[in-house]
Amino acid sequence: MEKKIFYDVYEVMAMLTISKSHAYKIIRELNRDLREQGYMTITGKVSCKYFDEKFYGLQTA
């Protein structure tokens, strides 16, 4: 099985038990941070690694 690279809005909604609009807001904020660091982003999706680091404090290699 392939390792997932991005979470979509529905996965963020489920993990954080929040509304769709709030999930999109969080994705936009995280993607803005990533762009400021020089990374490319995809609208409506967020890097699993970055999301996990920001919300759960997980450091993955």
PDB file as gemmi writes it, atoms N, CA and C in Angstrom:
CRYST1    1.000    1.000    1.000  90.00  90.00  90.00 P 1                      
ATOM      1  N   MET A   1       0.847  -1.190   0.000  1.00  0.00           N  
ATOM      2  CA  MET A   1       0.000   0.000   0.000  1.00  0.00           C  
ATOM      3  C   MET A   1       0.886   1.245   0.000  1.00  0.00           C  
ATOM      4  N   GLU A   2       0.511   2.223  -0.814  1.00  0.00           N  
ATOM      5  CA  GLU A   2       1.265   3.459  -0.896  1.00  0.00           C  
ATOM      6  C   GLU A   2       1.022   4.311   0.343  1.00  0.00           C  
ATOM      7  N   LYS A   3       2.078   5.024   0.739  1.00  0.00           N  
ATOM      8  CA  LYS A   3       1.934   5.937   1.860  1.00  0.00           C  
ATOM      9  C   LYS A   3       1.233   7.208   1.384  1.00  0.00           C  
ATOM     10  N   LYS A   4       0.264   7.640   2.133  1.00  0.00           N  
ATOM     11  CA  LYS A   4      -0.508   8.839   1.800  1.00  0.00           C  
ATOM     12  C   LYS A   4       0.381  10.075   1.930  1.00  0.00           C  
ATOM     13  N   ILE A   5       0.284  10.994   0.970  1.00  0.00           N  
ATOM     14  CA  ILE A   5       1.087  12.215   0.988  1.00  0.00           C  
ATOM     15  C   ILE A   5       0.260  13.416   1.438  1.00  0.00           C  
ATOM     16  N   PHE A   6      -1.018  13.467   1.033  1.00  0.00           N  
ATOM     17  CA  PHE A   6      -1.875  14.609   1.347  1.00  0.00           C  
ATOM     18  C   PHE A   6      -3.168  14.163   2.018  1.00  0.00           C  
ATOM     19  N   TYR A   7      -3.663  15.030   2.914  1.00  0.00           N  
ATOM     20  CA  TYR A   7      -5.006  14.885   3.462  1.00  0.00           C  
ATOM     21  C   TYR A   7      -5.909  15.844   2.706  1.00  0.00           C  
ATOM     22  N   ASP A   8      -7.142  15.429   2.460  1.00  0.00           N  
ATOM     23  CA  ASP A   8      -8.106  16.343   1.859  1.00  0.00           C  
ATOM     24  C   ASP A   8      -9.010  16.912   2.952  1.00  0.00           C  
ATOM     25  N   VAL A   9      -9.924  17.768   2.552  1.00  0.00           N  
ATOM     26  CA  VAL A   9     -10.768  18.470   3.521  1.00  0.00           C  
ATOM     27  C   VAL A   9     -11.607  17.501   4.357  1.00  0.00           C  
ATOM     28  N   TYR A  10     -12.077  16.419   3.747  1.00  0.00           N  
ATOM     29  CA  TYR A  10     -12.921  15.476   4.478  1.00  0.00           C  
ATOM     30  C   TYR A  10     -12.127  14.728   5.552  1.00  0.00           C  
ATOM     31  N   GLU A  11     -10.880  14.427   5.267  1.00  0.00           N  
ATOM     32  CA  GLU A  11     -10.033  13.763   6.268  1.00  0.00           C  
ATOM     33  C   GLU A  11      -9.717  14.707   7.418  1.00  0.00           C  
ATOM     34  N   VAL A  12      -9.438  15.971   7.107  1.00  0.00           N  
ATOM     35  CA  VAL A  12      -9.177  16.964   8.154  1.00  0.00           C  
ATOM     36  C   VAL A  12     -10.434  17.148   9.009  1.00  0.00           C  
ATOM     37  N   MET A  13     -11.597  17.226   8.363  1.00  0.00           N  
ATOM     38  CA  MET A  13     -12.870  17.340   9.100  1.00  0.00           C  
ATOM     39  C   MET A  13     -13.026  16.188  10.088  1.00  0.00           C  
ATOM     40  N   ALA A  14     -12.783  14.969   9.615  1.00  0.00           N  
ATOM     41  CA  ALA A  14     -12.977  13.783  10.454  1.00  0.00           C  
ATOM     42  C   ALA A  14     -11.966  13.730  11.600  1.00  0.00           C  
ATOM     43  N   MET A  15     -10.711  14.026  11.314  1.00  0.00           N  
ATOM     44  CA  MET A  15      -9.679  13.943  12.352  1.00  0.00           C  
ATOM     45  C   MET A  15      -9.883  14.965  13.455  1.00  0.00           C  
ATOM     46  N   LEU A  16     -10.343  16.167  13.080  1.00  0.00           N  
ATOM     47  CA  LEU A  16     -10.481  17.247  14.063  1.00  0.00           C  
ATOM     48  C   LEU A  16     -11.923  17.468  14.506  1.00  0.00           C  
ATOM     49  N   THR A  17     -12.854  16.705  13.949  1.00  0.00           N  
ATOM     50  CA  THR A  17     -14.288  16.853  14.215  1.00  0.00           C  
ATOM     51  C   THR A  17     -14.725  18.319  14.125  1.00  0.00           C  
ATOM     52  N   ILE A  18     -14.481  18.891  12.941  1.00  0.00           N  
ATOM     53  CA  ILE A  18     -14.819  20.284  12.683  1.00  0.00           C  
ATOM     54  C   ILE A  18     -15.637  20.363  11.396  1.00  0.00           C  
ATOM     55  N   SER A  19     -16.174  21.556  11.134  1.00  0.00           N  
ATOM     56  CA  SER A  19     -16.968  21.773   9.928  1.00  0.00           C  
ATOM     57  C   SER A  19     -16.071  21.838   8.692  1.00  0.00           C  
ATOM     58  N   LYS A  20     -16.710  21.707   7.547  1.00  0.00           N  
ATOM     59  CA  LYS A  20     -15.978  21.766   6.285  1.00  0.00           C  
ATOM     60  C   LYS A  20     -15.312  23.135   6.102  1.00  0.00           C  
ATOM     61  N   SER A  21     -16.025  24.205   6.417  1.00  0.00           N  
ATOM     62  CA  SER A  21     -15.451  25.546   6.241  1.00  0.00           C  
ATOM     63  C   SER A  21     -14.255  25.764   7.163  1.00  0.00           C  
ATOM     64  N   HIS A  22     -14.332  25.248   8.377  1.00  0.00           N  
ATOM     65  CA  HIS A  22     -13.209  25.383   9.303  1.00  0.00           C  
ATOM     66  C   HIS A  22     -12.015  24.536   8.829  1.00  0.00           C  
ATOM     67  N   ALA A  23     -12.297  23.368   8.299  1.00  0.00           N  
ATOM     68  CA  ALA A  23     -11.228  22.516   7.779  1.00  0.00           C  
ATOM     69  C   ALA A  23     -10.512  23.205   6.618  1.00  0.00           C  
ATOM     70  N   TYR A  24     -11.278  23.829   5.723  1.00  0.00           N  
ATOM     71  CA  TYR A  24     -10.654  24.563   4.612  1.00  0.00           C  
ATOM     72  C   TYR A  24      -9.799  25.713   5.133  1.00  0.00           C  
ATOM     73  N   LYS A  25     -10.274  26.393   6.166  1.00  0.00           N  
ATOM     74  CA  LYS A  25      -9.492  27.500   6.741  1.00  0.00           C  
ATOM     75  C   LYS A  25      -8.160  26.992   7.286  1.00  0.00           C  
ATOM     76  N   ILE A  26      -8.180  25.875   7.984  1.00  0.00           N  
ATOM     77  CA  ILE A  26      -6.943  25.303   8.523  1.00  0.00           C  
ATOM     78  C   ILE A  26      -6.005  24.887   7.395  1.00  0.00           C  
ATOM     79  N   ILE A  27      -6.553  24.256   6.366  1.00  0.00           N  
ATOM     80  CA  ILE A  27      -5.730  23.848   5.220  1.00  0.00           C  
ATOM     81  C   ILE A  27      -5.088  25.072   4.572  1.00  0.00           C  
ATOM     82  N   ARG A  28      -5.844  26.147   4.393  1.00  0.00           N  
ATOM     83  CA  ARG A  28      -5.291  27.371   3.803  1.00  0.00           C  
ATOM     84  C   ARG A  28      -4.154  27.928   4.654  1.00  0.00           C  
ATOM     85  N   GLU A  29      -4.348  27.938   5.983  1.00  0.00           N  
ATOM     86  CA  GLU A  29      -3.308  28.464   6.874  1.00  0.00           C  
ATOM     87  C   GLU A  29      -2.043  27.609   6.817  1.00  0.00           C  
ATOM     88  N   LEU A  30      -2.205  26.294   6.861  1.00  0.00           N  
ATOM     89  CA  LEU A  30      -1.046  25.414   6.807  1.00  0.00           C  
ATOM     90  C   LEU A  30      -0.328  25.547   5.462  1.00  0.00           C  
ATOM     91  N   ASN A  31      -1.091  25.622   4.371  1.00  0.00           N  
ATOM     92  CA  ASN A  31      -0.483  25.775   3.055  1.00  0.00           C  
ATOM     93  C   ASN A  31       0.227  27.120   2.915  1.00  0.00           C  
ATOM     94  N   ARG A  32      -0.333  28.166   3.517  1.00  0.00           N  
ATOM     95  CA  ARG A  32       0.338  29.465   3.497  1.00  0.00           C  
ATOM     96  C   ARG A  32       1.693  29.372   4.191  1.00  0.00           C  
ATOM     97  N   ASP A  33       1.720  28.713   5.352  1.00  0.00           N  
ATOM     98  CA  ASP A  33       2.990  28.518   6.067  1.00  0.00           C  
ATOM     99  C   ASP A  33       3.995  27.768   5.200  1.00  0.00           C  
ATOM    100  N   LEU A  34       3.530  26.722   4.533  1.00  0.00           N  
ATOM    101  CA  LEU A  34       4.423  25.929   3.680  1.00  0.00           C  
ATOM    102  C   LEU A  34       4.949  26.754   2.508  1.00  0.00           C  
ATOM    103  N   ARG A  35       4.103  27.564   1.878  1.00  0.00           N  
ATOM    104  CA  ARG A  35       4.548  28.414   0.767  1.00  0.00           C  
ATOM    105  C   ARG A  35       5.585  29.419   1.229  1.00  0.00           C  
ATOM    106  N   GLU A  36       5.385  29.970   2.432  1.00  0.00           N  
ATOM    107  CA  GLU A  36       6.354  30.921   2.983  1.00  0.00           C  
ATOM    108  C   GLU A  36       7.714  30.260   3.213  1.00  0.00           C  
ATOM    109  N   GLN A  37       7.702  28.949   3.431  1.00  0.00           N  
ATOM    110  CA  GLN A  37       8.945  28.196   3.618  1.00  0.00           C  
ATOM    111  C   GLN A  37       9.529  27.734   2.278  1.00  0.00           C  
ATOM    112  N   GLY A  38       8.846  28.063   1.182  1.00  0.00           N  
ATOM    113  CA  GLY A  38       9.355  27.730  -0.137  1.00  0.00           C  
ATOM    114  C   GLY A  38       8.825  26.444  -0.733  1.00  0.00           C  
ATOM    115  N   TYR A  39       7.835  25.824  -0.105  1.00  0.00           N  
ATOM    116  CA  TYR A  39       7.262  24.584  -0.623  1.00  0.00           C  
ATOM    117  C   TYR A  39       6.091  24.877  -1.554  1.00  0.00           C  
ATOM    118  N   MET A  40       5.856  23.969  -2.473  1.00  0.00           N  
ATOM    119  CA  MET A  40       4.682  24.063  -3.339  1.00  0.00           C  
ATOM    120  C   MET A  40       3.524  23.382  -2.622  1.00  0.00           C  
ATOM    121  N   THR A  41       2.313  23.864  -2.872  1.00  0.00           N  
ATOM    122  CA  THR A  41       1.130  23.302  -2.210  1.00  0.00           C  
ATOM    123  C   THR A  41       0.053  23.014  -3.249  1.00  0.00           C  
ATOM    124  N   ILE A  42      -0.945  22.259  -2.830  1.00  0.00           N  
ATOM    125  CA  ILE A  42      -2.099  21.953  -3.665  1.00  0.00           C  
ATOM    126  C   ILE A  42      -3.335  22.492  -2.950  1.00  0.00           C  
ATOM    127  N   THR A  43      -4.094  23.304  -3.642  1.00  0.00           N  
ATOM    128  CA  THR A  43      -5.303  23.884  -3.064  1.00  0.00           C  
ATOM    129  C   THR A  43      -6.262  22.785  -2.612  1.00  0.00           C  
ATOM    130  N   GLY A  44      -6.749  22.913  -1.376  1.00  0.00           N  
ATOM    131  CA  GLY A  44      -7.725  21.962  -0.854  1.00  0.00           C  
ATOM    132  C   GLY A  44      -7.127  20.711  -0.252  1.00  0.00           C  
ATOM    133  N   LYS A  45      -5.796  20.605  -0.264  1.00  0.00           N  
ATOM    134  CA  LYS A  45      -5.116  19.456   0.339  1.00  0.00           C  
ATOM    135  C   LYS A  45      -3.937  19.976   1.138  1.00  0.00           C  
ATOM    136  N   VAL A  46      -3.531  19.197   2.123  1.00  0.00           N  
ATOM    137  CA  VAL A  46      -2.395  19.597   2.946  1.00  0.00           C  
ATOM    138  C   VAL A  46      -1.478  18.396   3.141  1.00  0.00           C  
ATOM    139  N   SER A  47      -0.195  18.671   3.230  1.00  0.00           N  
ATOM    140  CA  SER A  47       0.795  17.631   3.460  1.00  0.00           C  
ATOM    141  C   SER A  47       0.482  16.880   4.756  1.00  0.00           C  
ATOM    142  N   CYS A  48       0.424  15.559   4.672  1.00  0.00           N  
ATOM    143  CA  CYS A  48       0.179  14.739   5.864  1.00  0.00           C  
ATOM    144  C   CYS A  48       1.268  14.972   6.901  1.00  0.00           C  
ATOM    145  N   LYS A  49       2.499  15.009   6.445  1.00  0.00           N  
ATOM    146  CA  LYS A  49       3.628  15.177   7.362  1.00  0.00           C  
ATOM    147  C   LYS A  49       3.518  16.500   8.114  1.00  0.00           C  
ATOM    148  N   TYR A  50       3.254  17.583   7.400  1.00  0.00           N  
ATOM    149  CA  TYR A  50       3.174  18.898   8.040  1.00  0.00           C  
ATOM    150  C   TYR A  50       1.970  18.972   8.973  1.00  0.00           C  
ATOM    151  N   PHE A  51       0.836  18.463   8.537  1.00  0.00           N  
ATOM    152  CA  PHE A  51      -0.363  18.451   9.374  1.00  0.00           C  
ATOM    153  C   PHE A  51      -0.091  17.691  10.671  1.00  0.00           C  
ATOM    154  N   ASP A  52       0.485  16.496  10.561  1.00  0.00           N  
ATOM    155  CA  ASP A  52       0.754  15.679  11.747  1.00  0.00           C  
ATOM    156  C   ASP A  52       1.732  16.374  12.697  1.00  0.00           C  
ATOM    157  N   GLU A  53       2.721  17.061  12.138  1.00  0.00           N  
ATOM    158  CA  GLU A  53       3.676  17.792  12.984  1.00  0.00           C  
ATOM    159  C   GLU A  53       2.979  18.931  13.729  1.00  0.00           C  
ATOM    160  N   LYS A  54       2.130  19.676  13.026  1.00  0.00           N  
ATOM    161  CA  LYS A  54       1.484  20.839  13.633  1.00  0.00           C  
ATOM    162  C   LYS A  54       0.401  20.461  14.642  1.00  0.00           C  
ATOM    163  N   PHE A  55      -0.340  19.396  14.384  1.00  0.00           N  
ATOM    164  CA  PHE A  55      -1.448  19.049  15.269  1.00  0.00           C  
ATOM    165  C   PHE A  55      -1.108  17.997  16.310  1.00  0.00           C  
ATOM    166  N   TYR A  56      -0.219  17.107  15.993  1.00  0.00           N  
ATOM    167  CA  TYR A  56       0.056  15.997  16.910  1.00  0.00           C  
ATOM    168  C   TYR A  56       1.489  15.987  17.421  1.00  0.00           C  
ATOM    169  N   GLY A  57       2.318  16.915  16.934  1.00  0.00           N  
ATOM    170  CA  GLY A  57       3.706  16.976  17.373  1.00  0.00           C  
ATOM    171  C   GLY A  57       4.540  15.817  16.890  1.00  0.00           C  
ATOM    172  N   LEU A  58       4.087  15.153  15.827  1.00  0.00           N  
ATOM    173  CA  LEU A  58       4.814  14.000  15.304  1.00  0.00           C  
ATOM    174  C   LEU A  58       5.924  14.447  14.389  1.00  0.00           C  
ATOM    175  N   GLN A  59       7.079  13.911  14.568  1.00  0.00           N  
ATOM    176  CA  GLN A  59       8.222  14.172  13.682  1.00  0.00           C  
ATOM    177  C   GLN A  59       8.472  12.914  12.885  1.00  0.00           C  
ATOM    178  N   THR A  60       8.267  13.002  11.573  1.00  0.00           N  
ATOM    179  CA  THR A  60       8.501  11.839  10.707  1.00  0.00           C  
ATOM    180  C   THR A  60       9.700  12.096   9.833  1.00  0.00           C  
ATOM    181  N   ALA A  61      10.384  11.025   9.496  1.00  0.00           N  
ATOM    182  CA  ALA A  61      11.593  11.160   8.674  1.00  0.00           C  
ATOM    183  C   ALA A  61      11.251  11.347   7.224  1.00  0.00           C  
TER     184      ALA A  61                                                      
END                                                                             
